Amino acid sequence: MRKRVVLIFAAVAVLFAGPALLPGRVFFPADVLRDALAWKRDPSLRIRVSNSLLSDPAVQFEPWNQEIRRMLANGELPWVNRFAGDGGPLFANPQTALFSPFNWPPLILGMHGWVITGFLKLLIAAICAYWLARELEVERDPAIVSAIVFACCGFMIVWLLFPHTNVLALLPGFLAACLRLIRQPEKKHAALVIVFAALITAGGHPETLLAGVITAIAFLIWHCERTHKWGFLGAMPAFVGSLFGFLLLAVLLVPFAIIAQNSYAAAMRPNLAHPFRIWTVLSQILPGILGTPLRGELDLTALPRAEPYSIRVGAYVGALVLLAIVVAWRDLSPVLRRGLKIGVVGLVLSWYPPGIDHALRNVPVIRLLALQYCATPFVIFASITAGPALYALASRRRKKLGVLLAIAGAALLVAGIAPALPPMRPALIALAHNMIDTLKARGHLQQASAVYEQRLAYYLAAAGMTALRRIALPGLLWLIAGIALLKANRRLLTIAALLELITFGLGFNPAVRIAEAPVTPLAVTQIKAKDPTNRWLIAANVEVFPANIATSYGLRDVVSYDVLTSKKRTEQLMEAGYDPILHTIPPQLSPANLAALERLGVRFVINRDGSVTELPKAIPQPMPANTRPDGIELGAIISLLALALCAGWLRLYRSTETRVIPSVVAGAAR
């Protein structure tokens, strides 16, 4: 790979992560807790944070990292988070991603390490996508475009600070390594398959991993059946090497499987009903159609009861890229079309078509999969196809399509500019009043109407900004793309398509000033003064004091904000009104709820005004023991066995043209 190509990808990564390199800033939602009630202490006050959707990095991942650092500094292995519930898993929780190199910078450097993680994910995602495109015989320049599309796609951007992208960033590299091994069965390529398989397993998001593995199996079997002289058996070396790589992480996978099997989520998830996700379908074209959770923009997700923004836009690869793929379908190579067909199946599944819940409810393993991650193959193959499709689309003048696209772009441009015009203000005010009434009637707004009337000026300004960025700007780029098609201008079309993606994602992961991080809330100071030895637990609603943030302050929360909470613990918490879907106790506690909390050892309840209520009958609880998770011994044995098998497997490969493995496969084929 040429140095110029890597520099291009590095420039794209800097575009997103670079602002956090400025003095006093972090690539982390350090300000998100300022809007929690334990800090602001006034339910009627709304503090606008950089991105209201990025709560998990602040209330889960960073507290876990802090506890892991504390335990390692004290000479302990991080088996259990003793401050979360009855002892939340750390080592056996995949999302702590202890074995993923992507998680090591924030684990070591705290908030300052997230910018390194973000930069590396984007850079490596682009490099891996470029490699996969080249393995699929895409020319260099279109492959560069495809790699940039993958790095800037919705999945990579909205989940950039999450374990999801620890896996996704490497999946194209894993698939490329498998293809290279199938084509050139050499020792170094077999080693690459093992390494990539181990890294995606260590990434920390089993659902993205499962979707990616199923994708790889389907694609490689289909590809080899059509192209390899031994048919689908040609993929066997890649499958064997991948299996060994996965099993290297058995020391983590076995304890996780045991905990997951006994969790309440495993029993509950297959029984959850999911409506057809029409807004996810529409977001394939206009991802900001319902606004965004960014500061200064409007988020209308609750109005039509739509799925969260991160789910709606997870499969977004750009409307212009989609148009190019559809129009240029016949010009695409057979291998790209095969990948896209697999991707489209996954995309449709991610929309939860009617009946799919019932069909998959009894399928082992798959029944636990959140289907939005089935869009993973579409994201990969649509991105890889983007470059060739755009180049094919602009290979000749397309007058009708160019005119239609230009008209659609001009219409969007006008529609996006209109809300910012003064004559539209009365109509917007009336619309805002109707929306406030609707959301209050549905229970989404808890304050008096006068509180929201005071915020009306912000709502109107945010609506104008949202319309300009999420409607007018894409419209302008569509208009430019239409002109490019009229002139068969490949460069202009490609620039418009890439800008559509880049402008969509810029700022979603904001560079936050460290000064915006909240100070220790008064409630925490009061509790630590009354219980310096952690004899009791605390409890609070998630809007007041999110559960796992207690770990950062050395307090024991009765709730562990984690889907791995055991069935037994969840049933105990449900007596206190616990919601197992939202992972929180109710905002208003009944006497029965309080009595149940006392039995669990809760002495302190943080209220919505930031005050602390003491429960005098609370029973002191001993700190959970930092014990090894069940199954770790078996997992360690399997990992060591896998390591030995990897060594033996690699010895089978020779550096000469005559290979042992192909001979074995050929014999099986005969």
C-alpha positions as a printed Julia matrix, in Angstrom:
670×3 Matrix{Float64}:
   0.0     0.0     0.0
   1.41    3.35   -1.02
   2.24    5.97    1.56
   0.0     8.49   -0.25
  -3.02    6.25    0.25
  -2.36    5.94    3.98
  -1.93    9.71    4.26
  -5.31   10.23    2.6
  -6.95    7.92    5.11
  -5.1     9.59    7.99
  -6.38   12.98    6.8
  -9.96   11.66    6.89
  -9.42   10.35   10.43
  -7.95   13.68   11.53
 -10.96   15.46   10.07
 -13.17   13.71   12.62
 -10.84   13.27   15.59
  -8.43   16.17   15.07
 -10.39   18.89   16.93
  -9.92   16.88   20.15
  -6.16   17.4    19.83
  -6.61   21.08   20.67
  -5.48   22.05   24.19
  -8.04   21.42   26.91
 -10.28   19.15   24.81
 -11.1    15.45   24.78
 -12.73   13.18   22.21
 -15.23   12.06   24.79
 -18.71   13.17   26.0
 -17.3    14.55   29.24
 -20.19   17.0    29.58
 -23.09   14.56   29.24
 -23.68   14.22   33.0
 -24.21   17.96   33.44
 -27.84   17.43   32.41
 -28.4    14.67   35.0
 -30.52   15.75   37.97
 -27.93   14.91   40.63
 -25.75   17.65   39.12
 -28.2    20.33   37.97
 -30.65   19.69   40.89
 -33.53   21.39   39.07
 -35.89   19.26   36.91
 -37.11   22.34   35.03
 -33.58   23.27   33.94
 -32.31   21.88   30.63
 -28.56   21.9    30.08
 -27.6    21.35   26.46
 -24.77   18.86   26.17
 -22.6    18.15   23.14
 -24.42   14.93   22.2
 -27.23   13.66   24.42
 -27.06   10.18   22.86
 -23.44    9.49   23.83
 -24.09    8.46   27.43
 -22.65    4.93   27.5
 -18.99    6.0    27.12
 -19.42    8.3    30.13
 -21.57    6.1    32.37
 -20.24    2.66   31.41
 -16.95    2.44   29.55
 -14.99    5.11   31.41
 -16.13    3.96   34.9
 -15.18    0.4    33.97
 -11.77    1.57   32.8
 -11.28    3.52   36.03
 -12.09    0.5    38.15
  -9.82   -1.74   36.07
  -6.96    0.74   36.53
  -7.6     0.87   40.28
  -7.62   -2.9    40.61
  -4.49   -3.4    38.54
  -2.72   -0.68   40.54
  -3.64   -2.6    43.71
  -2.25   -5.84   42.32
  -5.68   -7.39   41.65
  -7.0    -8.9    38.45
 -10.2    -7.14   37.28
 -12.66   -9.98   37.64
 -15.59   -8.12   39.23
 -16.8    -4.53   39.53
 -17.6    -4.51   43.25
 -19.36   -1.14   43.04
 -22.02   -2.3    40.52
 -25.04   -4.19   41.85
 -24.13   -7.49   43.45
 -20.82   -7.51   41.56
 -20.91   -6.73   37.86
 -18.59   -8.7    35.56
 -15.49   -6.94   34.24
 -13.24   -9.6    32.76
 -16.11  -11.71   31.43
 -17.97   -8.67   30.08
 -16.99   -8.38   26.39
 -17.74   -4.65   26.34
 -14.8    -3.91   28.62
 -12.73   -5.08   25.61
  -9.71   -5.85   27.76
  -7.99   -7.73   24.94
  -8.74   -5.22   22.18
  -5.85   -2.86   21.32
  -8.45   -0.22   20.44
  -9.43    0.0    24.11
  -5.93    0.26   25.5
  -5.41    4.04   24.98
  -8.46    5.08   27.1
  -7.74    2.26   29.55
  -4.26    3.68   30.13
  -4.78    7.41   29.55
  -8.4     7.85   30.63
 -10.45   10.46   28.76
  -7.36   11.68   26.91
  -6.93    8.28   25.26
 -10.24    8.32   23.38
  -8.89   10.56   20.62
  -6.19    7.97   19.88
  -8.81    5.24   19.78
 -11.08    7.25   17.47
  -8.25    8.13   15.11
  -6.94    4.55   14.96
 -10.37    3.06   14.34
 -11.06    5.38   11.4
  -7.59    4.92    9.92
  -7.55    1.13   10.28
 -11.14    0.84    9.04
 -10.17    2.69    5.86
  -7.01    0.59    5.39
  -8.9    -2.68    5.89
 -11.67   -1.61    3.5
  -9.09   -0.6     0.9
  -7.41   -3.99    1.24
 -10.72   -5.82    0.84
 -11.6    -3.74   -2.22
  -8.26   -4.57   -3.82
  -8.72   -8.27   -3.02
 -12.06   -8.04   -4.84
 -10.19   -6.64   -7.85
 -11.33   -3.03   -7.5
  -8.94   -0.55   -9.13
  -6.8     1.64   -6.87
  -8.64    4.98   -7.16
 -12.16    3.54   -6.76
 -10.81    1.45   -3.86
  -9.67    4.65   -2.12
 -13.18    6.07   -2.51
 -14.69    2.85   -1.15
 -12.39    2.94    1.87
 -13.35    6.54    2.69
 -17.05    5.65    2.39
 -16.59    2.79    4.85
 -14.7     4.93    7.36
 -17.4     7.64    7.18
 -20.48    5.39    7.07
 -23.2     5.65    9.68
 -22.16    2.56   11.62
 -18.55    3.71   12.02
 -19.51    7.25   13.05
 -22.37    6.74   15.5
 -20.66    3.78   17.23
 -17.1     5.14   17.03
 -16.63    5.28   20.82
 -18.33    1.91   21.37
 -17.03   -1.68   21.18
 -19.14   -2.18   18.03
 -16.5    -0.48   15.9
 -13.67   -2.41   17.55
 -15.13   -5.26   15.53
 -16.48   -3.48   12.45
 -13.25   -1.63   11.68
 -11.42   -4.95   11.33
 -14.09   -7.05    9.61
 -13.05   -6.03    6.06
  -9.45   -6.91    6.96
 -10.58  -10.29    8.27
 -12.48  -11.01    5.05
  -9.56   -9.78    2.93
  -7.15  -12.05    4.83
  -9.45  -15.02    4.21
  -9.61  -14.23    0.48
  -5.84  -13.83    0.3
  -5.32  -17.19    2.05
  -7.74  -18.89   -0.33
  -5.97  -17.37   -3.31
  -2.4   -17.72   -2.01
  -2.21  -20.41    0.72
   0.98  -19.29    2.45
   2.06  -19.26    6.07
   1.95  -15.47    6.44
  -1.6   -15.33    5.07
  -2.73  -18.12    7.39
  -1.24  -16.16   10.29
  -3.14  -13.05    9.2
  -6.44  -14.93    9.26
  -5.74  -16.15   12.8
  -4.72  -12.68   14.01
  -7.74  -10.93   12.5
 -10.12  -13.58   13.83
  -8.68  -13.12   17.33
  -8.84   -9.32   17.12
 -12.48   -9.15   16.02
 -13.37  -11.61   18.78
 -11.57   -9.42   21.31
 -13.38   -6.33   20.02
 -16.11   -6.6    22.62
 -19.39   -6.68   20.72
 -20.67  -10.23   20.18
 -23.61   -9.17   17.99
 -21.5    -7.32   15.43
 -19.05  -10.23   15.56
 -21.8   -12.79   14.95
 -23.23  -10.79   12.04
 -19.76  -10.39   10.57
 -18.87  -14.08   10.91
 -22.13  -15.22    9.31
 -21.47  -12.74    6.49
 -17.95  -14.06    5.95
 -19.1   -17.69    5.9
 -21.91  -17.0     3.42
 -19.75  -14.87    1.14
 -16.72  -17.17    1.12
 -18.78  -20.3     0.43
 -20.66  -18.58   -2.41
 -17.5   -17.0    -3.8
 -15.49  -20.24   -3.73
 -18.37  -22.25   -5.18
 -18.37  -19.9    -8.18
 -14.66  -19.25   -8.6
 -12.53  -21.9    -6.9
 -11.56  -25.13   -8.64
 -12.42  -27.11   -5.5
 -15.75  -25.38   -4.96
 -16.77  -24.42   -1.44
 -14.02  -26.65   -0.05
 -11.58  -23.98   -1.18
 -12.74  -21.89    1.77
 -11.85  -24.56    4.34
  -8.33  -23.26    5.15
  -9.8   -19.85    5.92
 -12.51  -21.41    8.09
 -10.04  -23.53   10.04
  -7.68  -20.61   10.64
 -10.59  -18.41   11.69
 -11.82  -21.03   14.16
  -8.4   -21.24   15.77
  -8.3   -17.44   16.04
 -11.72  -17.34   17.7
 -10.76  -20.07   20.15
  -7.69  -18.13   21.27
 -10.2   -15.91   23.11
 -12.01  -18.85   24.75
 -10.64  -17.63   28.08
 -13.05  -14.74   27.64
 -15.8   -16.39   25.6
 -16.53  -19.3    27.94
 -17.1   -17.17   31.1
 -19.13  -14.71   29.02
 -21.32  -17.5    27.64
 -22.03  -18.79   31.15
 -22.92  -15.33   32.45
 -25.01  -14.49   29.37
 -26.95  -17.75   29.66
 -27.91  -16.89   33.24
 -28.71  -13.25   32.52
 -32.19  -11.8    32.49
 -31.57  -10.28   29.06
 -31.12  -13.75   27.53
 -34.61  -14.71   28.67
 -36.22  -11.36   27.91
 -34.77  -10.33   24.54
 -36.43  -13.01   22.34
 -39.82  -11.97   23.73
 -39.49   -8.28   22.89
 -41.74   -7.1    20.06
 -40.24   -4.88   17.37
 -42.37   -2.91   14.89
 -41.27   -2.44   11.29
 -38.64    0.32   11.3
 -39.95    2.64    8.63
 -37.84    5.55    9.86
 -34.7     3.46    9.48
 -35.7     2.84    5.87
 -36.19    6.56    5.24
 -32.92    7.36    6.99
 -31.06    5.47    4.27
 -31.79    8.52    2.13
 -32.01   11.4     4.63
 -30.43   10.38    7.96
 -31.34   13.68    9.59
 -35.01   13.55    8.68
 -35.96   13.54   12.39
 -33.05   15.71   13.48
 -30.09   14.65   15.61
 -29.14   14.59   19.33
 -26.38   17.18   18.82
 -26.33   20.46   20.72
 -27.83   23.22   18.6
 -30.0    20.81   16.61
 -33.48   19.42   17.15
 -34.21   15.76   17.88
 -37.76   14.73   16.98
 -37.3    11.01   17.61
 -40.06   10.86   20.23
 -42.67   12.5    18.01
 -43.36    9.51   15.72
 -42.09    7.03   18.34
 -39.12    6.24   16.12
 -36.08    4.17   17.02
 -33.02    6.05   18.37
 -30.84    8.01   15.94
 -27.9     5.61   16.27
 -30.09    2.72   15.12
 -31.82    4.69   12.35
 -28.58    5.72   10.65
 -26.45    2.65   11.39
 -26.63    1.39    7.79
 -26.27    4.8     6.15
 -23.7     4.9     3.33
 -24.98    8.0     1.54
 -27.96    8.52   -0.75
 -25.68    9.23   -3.72
 -23.78    5.99   -3.13
 -27.07    4.08   -3.02
 -28.17    5.73   -6.25
 -24.87    4.81   -7.9
 -25.16    1.17   -6.79
 -28.72    0.83   -8.11
 -28.08    2.53  -11.46
 -24.68    0.93  -12.08
 -25.72   -2.57  -10.92
 -25.1    -4.22  -14.29
 -21.67   -2.63  -14.56
 -20.5    -4.12  -11.26
 -18.38   -7.24  -11.15
 -20.07  -10.54  -10.19
 -18.15  -10.74   -6.91
 -19.35   -7.29   -5.83
 -22.92   -8.17   -6.75
 -22.68  -11.36   -4.67
 -21.57   -9.37   -1.65
 -24.32   -6.81   -2.16
 -27.01   -9.49   -2.37
 -25.9   -10.82    1.02
 -25.8    -7.25    2.32
 -29.31   -6.42    1.13
 -30.7    -9.48    2.93
 -29.04   -8.28    6.12
 -30.3    -4.73    5.59
 -33.91   -5.87    5.2
 -33.62   -8.04    8.32
 -32.37   -5.0    10.25
 -35.64   -3.24    9.49
 -37.58   -5.93   11.41
 -39.99   -6.9     8.61
 -43.34   -8.24    9.86
 -43.13  -11.8    11.17
 -39.34  -11.89   11.55
 -39.51  -11.8    15.36
 -41.69  -14.89   15.46
 -39.61  -16.7    12.82
 -36.31  -16.24   14.69
 -37.6   -16.59   18.25
 -36.65  -20.26   18.53
 -33.42  -20.21   16.52
 -30.47  -20.86   18.88
 -28.02  -17.97   19.32
 -29.72  -15.93   16.55
 -32.71  -15.41   18.85
 -30.49  -13.26   21.1
 -29.25  -11.07   18.24
 -30.56   -7.5    17.98
 -31.4    -7.44   14.3
 -30.18   -3.91   13.67
 -26.68   -5.4    13.55
 -27.71   -7.57   10.6
 -27.01   -4.43    8.55
 -23.28   -5.14    9.04
 -22.84   -7.0     5.71
 -24.65   -4.23    3.85
 -22.4    -1.58    5.37
 -19.3    -3.53    4.35
 -20.27   -4.49    0.81
 -22.11   -1.28   -0.07
 -19.03    0.67    1.01
 -16.68   -1.58   -0.98
 -18.92   -1.21   -4.03
 -19.23    2.58   -3.64
 -16.08    3.5    -5.57
 -16.7     1.28   -8.64
 -20.4     2.25   -8.66
 -19.7     6.0    -8.59
 -17.09    5.65  -11.32
 -19.5     3.61  -13.47
 -22.33    6.08  -12.87
 -20.21    8.97  -14.14
 -18.77    7.04  -17.07
 -21.23    8.7   -19.48
 -23.72   11.54  -19.55
 -27.01   10.72  -17.86
 -29.35   13.57  -18.76
 -32.66   12.31  -17.38
 -31.18   11.06  -14.12
 -29.06   14.19  -13.78
 -32.08   16.47  -14.24
 -34.2    14.49  -11.78
 -31.44   14.47   -9.17
 -30.81   18.2    -9.63
 -34.53   18.94   -9.23
 -34.75   16.8    -6.09
 -31.66   18.52   -4.7
 -33.03   21.99   -5.45
 -36.33   21.09   -3.76
 -34.5    19.9    -0.65
 -32.33   23.01   -0.67
 -35.37   25.28   -0.71
 -37.16   23.17    1.93
 -34.12   23.35    4.2
 -33.64   27.09    3.86
 -37.33   27.98    4.29
 -37.54   27.48    8.1
 -34.78   30.07    8.59
 -36.75   32.76    6.72
 -38.63   35.35    8.87
 -42.04   34.82    7.18
 -42.0    31.2     8.34
 -41.62   32.06   12.03
 -45.37   32.24   12.93
 -46.01   28.87   11.31
 -43.03   27.34   13.14
 -44.23   28.72   16.48
 -47.68   27.19   15.94
 -46.08   23.89   14.94
 -43.86   23.95   18.03
 -46.89   24.45   20.3
 -48.64   21.47   18.7
 -45.55   19.3    19.12
 -45.21   20.25   22.8
 -48.86   19.35   23.41
 -48.47   16.03   21.58
 -45.34   15.01   23.47
 -46.87   15.99   26.81
 -49.95   13.91   26.03
 -47.72   10.91   25.34
 -45.8    11.37   28.58
 -42.46   12.26   26.98
 -42.43   15.74   28.55
 -42.73   15.85   32.34
 -42.56   19.59   33.06
 -45.28   22.23   32.94
 -46.03   23.71   29.53
 -44.62   27.06   30.67
 -41.17   25.48   31.01
 -41.18   24.44   27.35
 -42.58   27.81   26.29
 -39.48   29.39   27.82
 -37.32   27.14   25.66
 -39.2    28.04   22.49
 -36.51   30.4    21.2
 -33.93   27.61   21.42
 -36.27   25.16   19.71
 -36.84   27.54   16.79
 -33.13   28.26   16.37
 -32.34   24.53   16.57
 -35.04   23.76   14.02
 -33.5    26.24   11.61
 -30.01   24.81   12.09
 -31.28   21.24   11.72
 -33.12   22.06    8.51
 -30.06   23.78    7.04
 -27.61   21.0     7.89
 -29.78   17.91    7.52
 -32.0    18.95    4.58
 -30.55   21.96    2.73
 -26.93   20.76    2.72
 -27.73   17.26    1.37
 -29.99   18.97   -1.17
 -27.12   21.17   -2.32
 -24.89   18.11   -2.72
 -27.6    16.28   -4.65
 -27.89   19.32   -6.93
 -24.13   19.28   -7.52
 -24.25   15.54   -8.2
 -27.04   16.07  -10.72
 -24.93   18.62  -12.56
 -22.01   16.17  -12.46
 -24.16   13.51  -14.12
 -25.21   15.93  -16.84
 -21.55   16.54  -17.64
 -20.27   13.02  -16.87
 -17.89   14.65  -14.37
 -16.59   11.75  -12.3
 -14.52   13.86   -9.93
 -17.4    16.21   -9.1
 -19.79   13.31   -8.5
 -17.3    11.55   -6.23
 -16.63   14.71   -4.23
 -20.37   15.3    -3.76
 -20.9    11.7    -2.58
 -18.01   11.84   -0.1
 -19.05   15.26    1.21
 -22.56   13.93    1.8
 -21.09   11.34    4.16
 -18.51   13.58    5.78
 -20.96   16.4     6.53
 -23.39   13.84    7.95
 -20.85   12.57   10.5
 -18.8    15.63   11.44
 -19.39   16.66   15.02
 -21.35   13.59   16.09
 -18.39   12.63   18.27
 -17.56   16.1    19.57
 -14.34   17.5    20.96
 -15.52   18.56   24.41
 -13.7    21.05   26.64
 -12.46   19.39   29.8
 -13.78   22.4    31.68
 -17.31   21.25   30.76
 -16.91   18.02   32.75
 -19.14   18.17   35.84
 -17.74   18.4    39.34
 -18.6    15.89   42.06
 -22.31   16.34   42.91
 -23.26   17.36   46.42
 -25.2    14.11   46.95
 -22.05   12.05   46.43
 -20.09   14.16   48.93
 -22.84   13.75   51.53
 -23.09    9.97   51.04
 -19.33    9.41   51.24
 -19.22   11.42   54.46
 -21.95    9.27   56.03
 -20.68    5.92   54.72
 -16.91    6.1    54.21
 -16.5     2.3    54.35
 -19.19    1.39   51.8
 -21.36   -0.63   54.17
 -24.51    0.3    52.25
 -25.65    0.83   48.68
 -27.24    3.76   46.88
 -30.13    3.93   44.42
 -31.29    6.55   41.93
 -33.28    6.84   38.73
 -31.17    6.87   35.57
 -32.1    10.51   34.87
 -30.8    11.44   38.32
 -27.6     9.45   38.76
 -26.86    6.75   36.12
 -25.97    3.48   37.77
 -22.41    2.72   36.73
 -21.21    6.27   37.27
 -21.18    5.39   40.97
 -18.11    3.27   40.21
 -16.17    6.43   39.32
 -16.89    7.88   42.77
 -16.3     4.68   44.73
 -19.97    4.27   45.65
 -21.95    1.04   45.5
 -25.07    1.26   43.34
 -27.77   -1.35   43.77
 -28.19   -1.39   39.99
 -25.6    -2.46   37.45
 -26.3    -0.71   34.16
 -25.54   -3.85   32.25
 -27.48   -6.38   30.16
 -25.57   -9.18   31.91
 -27.38   -8.72   35.22
 -28.44  -12.17   36.44
 -32.04  -13.38   36.47
 -31.98  -13.7    40.25
 -30.7   -10.17   40.8
 -33.15   -8.72   38.26
 -36.09  -10.39   39.98
 -34.95   -8.92   43.31
 -34.7    -5.47   41.77
 -38.1    -5.75   40.11
 -39.65   -5.86   43.57
 -38.3    -2.31   43.9
 -39.95   -1.27   40.62
 -36.86   -1.89   38.49
 -37.37   -1.65   34.71
 -35.2    -4.4    33.12
 -35.36   -2.75   29.68
 -34.26    0.72   30.8
 -32.05   -0.68   33.61
 -33.37    1.75   36.21
 -35.63    2.12   39.22
 -38.7     4.39   38.81
 -38.42    8.16   39.37
 -41.05    7.99   42.13
 -40.67    5.17   44.66
 -43.61    3.66   46.53
 -43.32    2.43   50.16
 -43.14   -1.13   48.81
 -40.31   -0.11   46.46
 -38.41    1.49   49.33
 -38.86   -1.58   51.53
 -37.49   -3.8    48.75
 -34.48   -1.5    48.37
 -33.83   -1.65   52.11
 -33.73   -5.44   51.94
 -31.08   -5.14   49.23
 -28.95   -2.93   51.46
 -29.85    0.5    50.03
 -29.39    3.19   52.66
 -29.26    6.25   50.39
 -31.65    7.31   47.62
 -30.71   10.3    45.46
 -33.84   12.27   44.62
 -34.76   14.29   41.54
 -33.83   17.54   43.28
 -30.36   16.21   44.11
 -31.15   15.66   47.79
 -30.5    12.38   49.6
 -33.1    10.32   51.46
 -31.85    7.85   54.07
 -33.57    4.51   54.58
 -33.01    3.67   58.26
 -33.89   -0.03   58.0
 -31.32   -0.8    55.33
 -29.31   -3.96   55.96
 -25.53   -3.51   55.54
 -24.13   -5.62   52.74
 -20.57   -6.97   52.46
 -18.54   -5.96   49.43
 -18.8    -8.54   46.64
 -15.74  -10.76   46.41
 -13.41  -10.3    43.47
 -13.69  -13.93   42.42
 -12.77  -15.52   39.14
 -15.77  -16.01   36.85
 -17.12  -19.5    36.31
 -15.67  -21.28   33.32
 -12.41  -19.39   33.14
 -10.35  -22.53   33.79
 -12.04  -24.34   30.91
 -11.66  -21.27   28.73
  -7.94  -21.04   29.53
  -7.44  -24.7    28.6
  -9.24  -24.19   25.28
  -7.19  -21.05   24.57
  -3.91  -22.89   25.24
  -5.05  -25.79   23.07
  -5.98  -23.34   20.32
  -2.54  -21.74   20.59
  -0.91  -25.12   20.08
  -3.22  -25.87   17.15
  -2.33  -22.51   15.59
   1.35  -23.35   15.8
   0.77  -26.77   14.24
  -1.5   -25.34   11.57
   1.08  -22.78   10.51
   3.8   -25.44   10.3
   1.76  -27.2     7.62
   2.34  -24.32    5.24
   5.49  -24.24    3.14
   7.11  -21.26    1.47
   7.38  -23.09   -1.85
   4.73  -23.32   -4.53
   3.81  -26.84   -3.39
   1.46  -26.58   -0.4
   0.3   -29.23    2.0
  -3.08  -27.62    2.72
  -4.25  -27.29   -0.9
  -3.26  -30.9    -1.46
  -5.4   -32.02    1.46
  -8.35  -29.97    0.22
  -7.9   -31.24   -3.33
  -7.91  -34.8    -2.06
 -11.13  -34.17   -0.16
 -12.67  -32.63   -3.27
 -11.8   -35.7    -5.32
